Amino acid sequence: MTIRTRTARTLLAAATATALLGAAAPAALAMDDHHPGHGSPWTPYRTEEVVVPAARSTCGFDVRITPLRDEEEYRTTSTYPDGTPRTQLFRGALVERYTNLASGASVVRDLSATAVFAYRPDGSPQSLTSVHGAFGTTMPPGSTPDTGLYVLGGHGTRVTFEADGTRTFRLGHHGTAEDVCDALD
């Protein structure tokens, strides 16, 4: 499996294709962004439309997430000894529509951001951390502080992906959290 394929599959599984943001020393990676000779070249990334089942988001209804504007790109900023990504920096514009498939109600959210995505040595997601901007994540049953379909923002806001499939988020300085399920209900 190629790094790009693994990255795309990991992102879909980790963030349910709603956004991209990660962990590991955001300040150092943001500084690295100013030195183009560091890390891999920028690669376009496109978010696909996805339906999040009610049971996965605990919204009580299925939600379709549709990208309206998608100008994201990423690059690998550090690797493991075997060459697989340890951290990747994502940046760019992403605006998505969330639609309640039971009622037809919808909302649009701007998820444009710069963020760091960290991976474990096996390629599974470890964390998503915002450098700036917002990202979306599904918080499945058993997650902390709550379940739902969240838009999280603020420098240092982080989602940690637990080995049991649950997730934990912590808000950074001036962090924000919106459960989109509430807006669509």
Salt bridges, closest charged atoms under 4 A:
ASP32 OD1 - HIS38 ND1 3.47
ASP32 OD2 - ARG75 NH2 3.61
ASP33 OD1 - ARG75 NH2 3.82
ASP33 OD1 - ARG91 NH1 3.59
ASP70 OD1 - ARG46 NH1 3.98
GLU71 OE2 - ARG69 NE 3.15
GLU73 OE2 - ARG91 NE 2.57
GLU178 OE2 - ARG109 NH2 2.68
